[in-house]
Amino acid sequence: MSEPILAVAGLTRSFVQGGVTIEVLRGIDLTVGAGEIVALLGPSGSGKSTLLQAVGLLEGGFGGSIRIAGEQAAKLDSAGRTRVRRDQLGFVYQFHHLLPDFNAIENVVLPQLIQDRSRKEADERAAALLTALGLGHRLTHRPSALSGGEQQRVAVARALANRPALVLADEPTGNLDEATADVVLAEFLRLVRGEGSAALVATHNERMALKMDRVVRLHDGRLA
């Protein structure tokens, strides 16, 4: 049996506020297999974003073990964390965070150039991803000229540009109306599966969570 893409063991995170220690994560154990799409379900404030920040190596202060694509990532230095984020991870947030001065294809090309891909290869990859998401006619439009659903599709293409082993999505349709959210989620799931990536998707929407391969529930800092 192959090693999981993500293996989290004993993950903890606490904060001190006003002299009081608040335990946000209380010993999380979680695995995500290759190509598996897992919904992380829980209400607002349950710690979903904190867990994704830990797995995404976006901040320190966590206890426990985080293995990504077989590498013990929790104890890496800053350069090592940057390398894992660049080479193994893709990110989709509730808000698209596109670069406003760059058009759709340029937003998807840029992370590939950081990975030292040639401009020609990066352009071809970006165009193929955006076309697969129904944006082949919008490649040269800047974010301000795109609808909310189109902007989020560009964000999905950007997250998959470098063929990540694991995509981390934090309420990826939370800023969209229900009809648009359904379309974007369906396209996200189709593209992630087509690319063969694994995904951990944080959501408070049970209906959407049930469209994924498996659901884990976060409550009071623990996975149920």
Backbone as a ProteinNet text record, in pm:
[ID]
protein_1_A
[PRIMARY]
MSEPILAVAGLTRSFVQGGVTIEVLRGIDLTVGAGEIVALLGPSGSGKSTLLQAVGLLEGGFGGSIRIAGEQAAKLDSAGRTRVRRDQLGFVYQFHHLLPDFNAIENVVLPQLIQDRSRKEADERAAALLTALGLGHRLTHRPSALSGGEQQRVAVARALANRPALVLADEPTGNLDEATADVVLAEFLRLVRGEGSAALVATHNERMALKMDRVVRLHDGRLA
[TERTIARY]
85.2	0	88.5	61.8	144.8	121.6	223.1	213.9	113.6	33.7	-62.6	6.8	-63.5	-10.3	1.9	-93.9	-91.2	-110.7	-23.8	-38.5	-9.6	-114.7	-105.5	-125.1	-39.1	-49.2	-28.1	-122	-109.5	-96.4	-162.9	-147.6	-221.5	-151.1	-209.8	-178	-265.3	-242.6	-321.2	-255.7	-323.1	-278.8	-363.4	-335.6	-358.5	-290.1	-311.6	-377.9	-495.6	-568.8	-608.2	-563.2	-597.7	-555.6	-442.9	-393.8	-460.1	-551.7	-623.3	-574.9	-542.5	-500.2	-622.7	-630.9	-741.2	-684.8	-732.9	-687.5	-776.6	-716.9	-793	-790.3	-674.2	-659.9	-607.9	-674.1	-646.5	-598.8	-503.7	-450.1	-519.6	-494	-559.4	-478.1	-544.6	-485.9	-567.3	-499.4	-570.2	-478.4	-530	-456.3	-543.2	-476.8	-542.1	-461.1	-526.8	-458	-437.1	-351.5	-326	-455.8	-486	-605.1	-735.5	-730.8	-852.7	-894.2	-1023	-1076.2	-1155.7	-1107.1	-1164.6	-1225.8	-1350.7	-1417.9	-1389.6	-1345.1	-1325.1	-1444.4	-1539.2	-1667.6	-1669.7	-1719.7	-1733.1	-1787.7	-1850.5	-1905.1	-1794.8	-1831.2	-1735.6	-1677.5	-1546	-1479.9	-1438.7	-1458	-1425.9	-1278.3	-1203.3	-1060.6	-1022.5	-1116	-1085.7	-972.1	-981.7	-878.1	-744.1	-746.7	-622.8	-556.7	-636.4	-582.9	-522.8	-590.7	-537.1	-409.5	-402	-279.2	-162.4	-190.2	-85.4	-38.4	-133	-98	-30.2	-72.3	-13	119.7	169	298.9	304.8	191.5	180.8	218.5	222.8	266.8	314.9	388.2	442.1	353	407.6	335.3	252.3	268.4	191.3	275.4	208.2	272.1	226	308	270.1	346.9	303.6	373.1	287.9	352.5	286.5	377.4	331.9	406.9	331.4	403.4	344.8	425.8	358.7	424.7	547.9	534.1	640.3	746.5	739.1	841.8	788.3	869.4	833.5	849.4	736.5	738.5	727.4	679.5	649.5	773.6	890.5	1011.5	1106.2	1061.1	1146.8	1173.9	1288.4	1315.9	1234	1246.5	1164	1183.7	1307.4	1334.3	1271.7	1277.1	1218.1	1067.3	1004.2	857.9	816.9	894	865.4	875.9	976.6	994.5	876.4	830.5	717.5	590.7	567.3	449	453.1	569.9	583.6	566.7	625.5	634.1	521.9	460.8	366.5	224.4	206.4	77.6	17.2	-116.6	-191.5	-296.3	-330.2	-419.3	-534.7	-655.9	-774.3	-843.3	-871	-932.4	-1074.8	-1145.1	-1281.2	-1280.1	-1181.5	-1162.9	-1047.2	-1060.7	-971.6	-826.8	-802.6	-666.3	-588.4	-655.8	-585.4	-510.4	-405.3	-330.1	-406.2	-453	-546.2	-486	-353.7	-291.1	-252.2	-282.8	-250.9	-380.6	-381.4	-501.5	-509.9	-614.1	-639.6	-522.8	-475.9	-369.8	-240.1	-213.1	-91.5	-95.9	-213.6	-226.8	-194.7	-222	-195.3	-52.8	4.9	142.8	243.9	217.9	318.3	370	284.8	340.5	426.8	400.7	482.2	620.9	627.7	756.9	842.2	777.3	850.5	910	845.4	894.4	991.7	1033.8	1133.9	1084.7	954.1	902	921.5	940.7	956.9	826.1	837.9	718.1	624.3	679.1	595.1	517.4	585.9	519.5	415.6	451	358.8	233.4	251.6	136.7	44.7	104.6	24.5	-51.7	15.7	-48.7	-163	-138	-240.5	-361.1	-336.2	-446.7	-528.7	-460.7	-531.8	-619.9	-569	-646.6	-766.7	-743.5	-852.3	-958.4	-915.3	-1010.8	-1093.4	-1027.1	-1099.3	-1204	-1184.9	-1279.4	-1378.1	-1381.3	-1478	-1439.6	-1309.7	-1265.1	-1173.7	-1182.6	-1096.9	-1115.4	-1233.2	-1261.7	-1233.4	-1180	-1158.1	-1012.3	-921.5	-781.7	-716.1	-752.2	-683.5	-762.3	-865.7	-942.6	-879.1	-872.8	-824.9	-936.4	-899.3	-1000.3	-1119.7	-1096.3	-1206.1	-1309.9	-1272.3	-1364.8	-1430	-1401.9	-1456.3	-1561.7	-1658.1	-1757.7	-1693.8	-1767	-1714.8	-1683.6	-1773.2	-1750.1	-1630.8	-1613.9	-1499.5	-1369.2	-1369.5	-1250	-1208.8	-1307.9	-1275.6	-1225.9	-1275.1	-1223	-1075.7	-1040.7	-899.6	-815.7	-869.7	-798.2	-777.7	-877.3	-863.9	-754.1	-754.2	-650.6	-512.4	-501.4	-371.9	-325.8	-418.2	-381.7	-329.2	-378.9	-339.5	-226.4	-180.7	-84.3	42.5	93.3	218.9	200.2	84.6	54.1	82.1	15.7	42.7	-4.1	65.6	20.5	-106.3	-117.7	-229.1	-279.3	-410.1	-474.6	-546.1	-523.8	-590.8	-689	-816.1	-919.9	-998.5	-1003.3	-1069.4	-1196.8	-1311.6	-1441.4	-1433.1	-1394.3	-1364	-1482.1	-1604.4	-1722	-1802.2	-1743.5	-1816.9	-1855.9	-1793.3	-1822.4	-1912.4	-1971.6	-2052.4	-2197.8	-2288.9	-2428.1	-2440.5	-2551.5	-2563.1	-2550.4	-2615.1	-2611.2	-2469.2	-2402.4	-2264.4	-2171.8	-2195	-2112.2	-2119.8	-2240	-2256.1	-2175.4	-2178.8	-2106	-1956.2	-1907.4	-1763.6	-1713.7	-1790.4	-1748.2	-1740.4	-1840.6	-1839.6	-1717.6	-1684.1	-1568.3	-1438.4	-1434.2	-1317.4	-1293.7	-1399.1	-1385.1	-1346	-1407.6	-1375.3	-1229.7	-1182.4	-1045.4	-943.3	-969.1	-877	-866.5	-979.8	-978.1	-905.9	-930.3	-865.1	-714.9	-669.5	-526.5	-460.7	-543.1	-487.9	-436.3	-468.3	-426.5	-518.6	-467.9	-551.6	-598.1	-702.6	-751.6	-811.2	-789.3	-854.5	-932.5	-1065.4	-1153.9	-1232	-1205	-1277.7	-1408.8	-1517.1	-1648.1	-1739.8	-1839.6	-1944.5	-2072.9	-2065.6	-2182.5	-2187.8	-2279.1	-2286.9	-2324.7	-2412.5	-2454.3	-2334.5	-2247.6	-2129	-2029	-2015.2	-1920.1	-1951.8	-2078.9	-2118.4	-2088	-2047	-2007.6	-1862.5	-1792.3	-1651.4	-1636.4	-1513.9	-1492.1	-1514.5	-1482.8	-1491.6	-1511.3	-1581.5	-1607.3	-1549.6	-1470.8	-1427.5	-1482.7	-1521.2	-1588.3	-1502.1	-1482.6	-1402.5	-1495.4	-1481	-1565.5	-1482.4	-1484.1	-1415	-1268.4	-1206.3	-1063	-1025	-1125.2	-1096	-1173.3	-1118	-1188.3	-1280.3	-1407.3	-1504.6	-1510.3
-119.8	0	124.5	219.1	337.6	431.1	512.3	607.8	717	761.3	868	997.6	1079	1210.2	1299.7	1289.6	1367.8	1274.9	1288.5	1213.2	1307.8	1342.1	1431.9	1348.4	1368.2	1291.3	1382.3	1378.1	1452.7	1602.1	1658.3	1801	1885.8	1981.5	2071.3	2216	2304.1	2447.6	2519.4	2606.8	2685.8	2830.7	2918.6	3061.5	3111.1	3217.4	3281.2	3416.1	3434.9	3560.4	3607.3	3727.6	3783.2	3694.1	3627.4	3539.6	3402.9	3377.8	3249.6	3171.1	3043.3	2957.6	2896.7	2918.7	2864.7	2754.6	2633.7	2520.6	2508.5	2533	2529.5	2389.8	2328.9	2191.5	2106.6	1993.2	1914.2	1773.1	1762.1	1630.9	1569.3	1627.1	1583.8	1473	1364.3	1257.7	1248.2	1257.3	1259	1210.4	1126.6	1088.5	1115.6	1151.5	1169.9	1090.2	995.9	911.3	979.2	921.4	974.1	979.2	1093.8	1109.2	1118.1	1118.6	1121.4	1265.8	1292.9	1425.8	1414.4	1480.2	1469.7	1603.5	1600.5	1719.9	1733.2	1850.5	1883.4	1968.3	1904.9	1968.5	2019.1	2139.3	2193.9	2334.3	2380.2	2516.1	2620.5	2744.6	2854.2	2858.2	2877.4	2884.2	2750.2	2642.4	2508.8	2473.2	2555.2	2529.4	2479.7	2480.8	2430.3	2508.5	2641.1	2722.6	2704.7	2691.2	2669.4	2538.8	2434.9	2306.5	2317.6	2387.4	2404.1	2487.1	2587.8	2667.1	2581.3	2488.7	2398.2	2308.4	2243.2	2151.3	2227.1	2350.5	2432	2493.2	2467.9	2518.3	2670.3	2734	2879	2955.6	2887.8	2953.1	2848	2893.6	2801.4	2792.7	2738.8	2730	2604.2	2507.7	2383.7	2273	2184.9	2064.6	1944.5	1840.3	1718.6	1700.5	1604	1562.5	1589.9	1641.9	1663.2	1606.4	1497.5	1439.3	1468.5	1525	1559.2	1489.5	1403.8	1326.3	1254.3	1200.4	1120.5	1197.1	1330.6	1412.4	1470.2	1458.5	1518.8	1670.2	1739.3	1881.3	1975.1	1924.9	2013.6	2083.3	2020.1	2074.9	2138.7	2154.8	2215.3	2362.4	2411.9	2554.6	2630.3	2761.5	2844.7	2807.5	2785.1	2750.4	2615.7	2521.5	2389.9	2396.7	2476.3	2491.6	2556.5	2657.1	2722.6	2623.6	2538	2438	2341.5	2293.4	2200	2268.7	2392.2	2465.1	2481.8	2513.8	2537.7	2409.7	2300.5	2178	2077.6	2081.7	1976.7	2026	2156.4	2205.9	2307.5	2307.2	2410.8	2465.2	2592.4	2657.1	2725.9	2706.9	2780.3	2835.3	2964.7	3029.3	3074.2	3118.6	3168.6	3289.7	3376.4	3491.2	3459.1	3494.3	3440.6	3487.1	3608.3	3661.3	3661.5	3690.8	3704.4	3837.1	3841.5	3966.1	4055.6	4172.4	4251.7	4308.4	4326.7	4387.3	4285.6	4158.8	4052.4	3986.7	3943.6	3879.7	3734.8	3664.6	3529.9	3436.3	3433.8	3339.3	3374.8	3504.5	3545.3	3504.2	3510.3	3467.8	3319.4	3240.2	3096.3	3064.7	3150.8	3132.4	3161.4	3263.9	3311	3203.4	3123.9	3022	2919.2	2898.5	2804.7	2862.8	2991.4	3054.9	3050.3	3061.9	3051	2912.1	2812.3	2674.5	2648.1	2756.4	2750.3	2677.8	2678.9	2626.3	2731.1	2687.5	2783.1	2859.2	2980	3060.5	2990.6	2927.1	2858.1	2744.3	2663.7	2551.9	2603.3	2711.1	2767.7	2823	2890.9	2943.6	2830.4	2723.4	2611.1	2543.6	2524.6	2462.1	2549.8	2680.2	2771.8	2775.2	2781.7	2786.4	2657.9	2543.2	2415.4	2406.7	2449.2	2444.7	2538.6	2660.5	2757.8	2714.6	2656.7	2607.3	2493	2406.1	2294.6	2344.7	2465.2	2525.3	2618.7	2613.3	2692.7	2838.2	2869.3	3007.9	3031	2943.4	2958.6	3091.1	3151.2	3278.7	3398.6	3373.7	3481.6	3489.5	3431.5	3420.6	3555.8	3656.8	3785.6	3889	3845.6	3937	3946.8	4066.9	4086.6	4049.6	4024.5	3984	4078.1	4208.5	4304.6	4288.3	4223.5	4202.7	4064.5	3987.4	3852.7	3850.2	3762.5	3743.5	3672.9	3667	3599.9	3453.3	3385.6	3246	3227.2	3317.8	3309.9	3335.9	3432.3	3459.5	3336.6	3269.7	3152.8	3037.2	3027.6	2926.1	2952.8	3079.1	3112.9	3073.3	3096.6	3058.3	2907.2	2831	2684.6	2644.5	2705.4	2675.4	2709.2	2821.6	2861.4	2758.9	2708.8	2611.9	2482	2446.6	2321.1	2337.4	2458.9	2487.1	2404.2	2387	2315.9	2168	2114.7	1972.1	1929	1993.1	1961.7	1822	1762.8	1635.2	1654	1772.2	1799.3	1941	1954.1	2085.3	2110.7	2227.4	2269.4	2380.2	2358.1	2453.8	2493.2	2623.1	2674.7	2747	2681.5	2736.8	2792	2708.3	2760.2	2819.3	2788.5	2848.2	2933.7	2966	3035.3	3177.4	3235.4	3373.8	3382.8	3267.8	3263.5	3231.3	3273	3233.5	3083	3024.4	2878.6	2816.1	2873.9	2815.7	2818.6	2933.2	2944.6	2854.5	2846	2760	2614.8	2568.1	2430.4	2403.9	2499.3	2483.3	2483.1	2579.3	2589.5	2467.1	2419.8	2301.1	2179.8	2162.9	2049.1	2054.1	2173.5	2186.7	2165.7	2214.5	2192.8	2043.5	1970.8	1827.7	1752.6	1788	1721.6	1743.5	1866.5	1897.2	1834.6	1841.1	1779.4	1629.3	1564.8	1420.7	1392.7	1476.2	1457.2	1473.3	1562.3	1585.3	1479.3	1403.4	1301.8	1354.7	1479.3	1536.4	1489	1490.6	1475.5	1614.1	1620.1	1749.9	1736.8	1839.9	1855.5	1985.6	1975.4	2088.8	2123.2	2239.3	2284.8	2348.9	2308.4	2365.2	2351.6	2438.3	2422	2370.3	2343	2305.1	2153.3	2090.9	1944.3	1890.8	1959.2	1913.5	1906.6	2006.6	2005.8	1900.7	1885.4	1788.3	1647.8	1615.8	1480.8	1449.2	1548.2	1523.6	1476.8	1475.7	1437.2	1290.8	1240.2	1097.4	1055.3	1144.8	1110.9	1240	1230.1	1346.4	1320.6	1416.2	1413.9	1539.2	1527.6	1638.3	1690	1821.4	1886.1	1952.7	1915	1970.5	1986.1	2107.3	2132.9	2091.3	2117.3	2092.4	1948.4	1862.6	1721.1	1672.7	1571.7	1512.3	1403.2	1412.6	1311.4	1202.4
0	0	0	-91.2	-101.8	16.6	45.6	156.4	121.3	217.3	188.1	148.5	71.5	33.4	156.6	246.8	370.7	489	588	712.7	829	902.6	1017.7	1143.6	1243.3	1367.5	1487.6	1579.6	1704.7	1688.1	1588.3	1558.3	1661.6	1719.9	1820	1785	1830	1814.5	1922.1	1993.5	2096.9	2087.8	2138.5	2142.3	2284.8	2320.4	2449.7	2425.5	2485.2	2473.5	2611.8	2646.4	2776.6	2893	2874.7	2979.6	2983.4	2889.3	2884.1	2762.9	2781.3	2671.6	2603.4	2471.9	2391.7	2303.1	2321.6	2241	2118.1	2002.7	1877.2	1815.9	1813.4	1765.5	1880.5	1904.8	2025.6	1993.1	1904.3	1871.3	1751.7	1633.4	1509.9	1444.1	1408.8	1327.3	1198.8	1084.5	956	846.1	757.7	637.4	514.9	405.9	276.6	174.8	107.7	12.2	-121.9	-202.5	-336.7	-416.4	-473.8	-555.9	-479.1	-345.6	-264.5	-236	-243.4	-211.1	-81.8	22.5	156.4	195.3	239.3	290.5	439.7	481	621.9	663.9	729.9	759.6	903.2	920.2	1054.8	1049.7	1157.5	1160.1	1163.4	1135.7	1146.3	1287.4	1295.4	1424.8	1481.8	1404.1	1455.9	1441.3	1367.6	1350.9	1212.7	1116.6	982.4	917.7	921.8	858.6	928.4	1060.7	1134.7	1093.7	1074.6	1030.9	891	800.7	666.1	666.9	754.5	765.1	810.9	901.4	947.7	835	767.9	659.5	544.9	522	417.3	454.4	575.5	622.4	614.1	646.7	632.5	758	871.7	994.3	1092.6	1194.2	1293	1416.1	1523.7	1649.4	1665.1	1574.6	1581	1643.2	1715.6	1765.2	1685.9	1683.4	1612.5	1483.7	1404.3	1282.9	1159.7	1055	925.7	817.6	753.9	643.1	513.7	416.6	287.1	179	102.6	-3.5	50.3	170.2	229.3	304.2	303	368.1	499.1	605.2	732.5	719.8	710.2	673.9	792.9	906.6	1018.9	1072.7	1062.2	1123.2	1022.4	898.7	797.4	828.2	781.2	793.5	688.8	687.2	599.3	452.7	411.4	272	237	329.2	304.8	294.3	381.5	374	242.5	199.9	72.4	-42.2	-39.1	-144.2	-149.5	-33.5	-30.8	-80.3	-35.9	-84.2	-235.5	-288.5	-433.1	-513.5	-466.1	-546	-519.1	-399.9	-362	-335.8	-311.4	-264.7	-360.8	-367.2	-435	-339.4	-351.3	-255.2	-327.5	-273.6	-319	-194.3	-194.5	-78.5	-111.6	-8.8	-28.6	-122.8	-105.1	-193.8	-287.5	-413.8	-517	-505.4	-452.7	-436.4	-567.5	-678.8	-805.5	-810.3	-889.4	-905.4	-1002.9	-956.9	-1037.9	-1165.4	-1170.2	-1287.5	-1392.9	-1368.7	-1463.2	-1510.2	-1635.2	-1686.5	-1639.8	-1684.5	-1634.5	-1661.3	-1785.6	-1818.6	-1746.3	-1730.6	-1659.7	-1513.2	-1450.9	-1311.1	-1295.4	-1397.7	-1390.9	-1435.7	-1517	-1563.3	-1451.7	-1372.4	-1276.1	-1180.6	-1115.3	-1025.6	-1098	-1225.6	-1302.2	-1330.8	-1356	-1379.3	-1252.9	-1136.9	-1010.1	-995.6	-1055	-1053.2	-1169.2	-1238.2	-1346	-1470.7	-1493.7	-1618.9	-1728.2	-1851.5	-1960.5	-1983.5	-2038.1	-2060.6	-2158.7	-2261.9	-2359.7	-2293.2	-2214	-2146.3	-2047.1	-1974.2	-1875.6	-1943.2	-2057.3	-2131.4	-2177.1	-2227.5	-2277.4	-2164.3	-2051.6	-1936.1	-1884.8	-1871.8	-1822	-1914.8	-2043.7	-2139.5	-2134.8	-2119.8	-2114.9	-1990.6	-1875.4	-1752.1	-1759.7	-1804.7	-1811.4	-1912.4	-2024	-2123.4	-2065.4	-1988.2	-1925.1	-1826.8	-1774	-1680.6	-1750.8	-1882.6	-1957.7	-1976.6	-1962.6	-1972.5	-2092.4	-2191.5	-2308.5	-2380.6	-2367	-2432.6	-2341.7	-2223.2	-2126	-2081.7	-2158.2	-2116.6	-2092.8	-2170.7	-2162.1	-2082.2	-2011.2	-1927.4	-1788.4	-1737.4	-1600.8	-1501.7	-1375.5	-1276.9	-1267.7	-1281.3	-1268.9	-1379.2	-1489.2	-1600	-1595.1	-1491.1	-1476.8	-1366.9	-1379.9	-1274.9	-1155.8	-1043.1	-925	-951.1	-1022.5	-1054.9	-1146.2	-1242.8	-1333.6	-1259.1	-1169	-1090	-1008.3	-950.8	-870.3	-957.3	-1079.8	-1172.1	-1202.9	-1222.8	-1246	-1124.4	-1004.6	-883.1	-875.8	-920.8	-924.1	-1022.9	-1141	-1240.3	-1185.4	-1118.5	-1059.3	-956.3	-874.2	-771.2	-831.2	-950.4	-1014.1	-1114.6	-1133.3	-1240.5	-1228.7	-1107.3	-1087.5	-1055.1	-1091	-1069.4	-924.7	-827.7	-687.2	-649.6	-554.1	-499.3	-417.4	-353.2	-262	-281.3	-301.4	-308.9	-177	-119.2	3.6	-31.9	-3.8	-40.6	84.2	112.7	232.3	191.2	208.6	167.9	25	-72.9	-206.2	-280.3	-237	-301.3	-203.3	-89	16.6	-17.2	-120.4	-156.6	-280	-319.5	-441.2	-407.3	-494.2	-475.6	-498.2	-452.9	-450.1	-587.8	-687.5	-821.3	-878	-862.9	-912.2	-833.4	-701.7	-617.3	-661.9	-696.6	-742.1	-868.9	-962	-1088.5	-1063.8	-984.4	-959.3	-883.8	-785	-711.5	-803.2	-889.3	-981	-1072.3	-1120.3	-1208	-1130.6	-1007.7	-922.6	-901.2	-862.5	-836.3	-963.1	-1074.7	-1201.5	-1239.3	-1225.6	-1267.1	-1172.6	-1041.4	-945.6	-971.9	-993.3	-1021.6	-1152.6	-1252.9	-1381.6	-1374	-1285.2	-1268.2	-1179.1	-1106.8	-1018.1	-886.3	-852.4	-724.6	-613	-490.3	-372.2	-329	-246.4	-199.6	-60.1	19.5	148.8	141.7	151.9	124.8	251.1	309.1	427.1	385.3	450.1	418.9	539.7	547.9	649.1	583.6	452.9	374.1	360.1	433	432.1	294.6	225.1	91.6	-2.5	3.5	-81.2	-34.7	96.7	150.5	102	90.6	52.2	-93.7	-172.4	-311	-321.1	-209.6	-210.4	-170.5	-175.3	-154.5	-9.6	81.6	223.4	302.7	414.6	499.6	638.2	689.6	829.1	894.2	1021.9	1090	1204.4	1202.8	1304.8	1405	1531.8	1636.6	1763	1816.8	1944.5	1936.3	1820.2	1806.2	1782.2	1761.1	1736.9	1614.4	1547.6	1434.5	1486.8	1448.2	1488.9	1383.4
[MASK]
++++++++++++++++++++++++++++++++++++++++++++++++++++++++++++++++++++++++++++++++++++++++++++++++++++++++++++++++++++++++++++++++++++++++++++++++++++++++++++++++++++++++++++++++++++++++++++++++++++++++++++++++++++++++++++++++

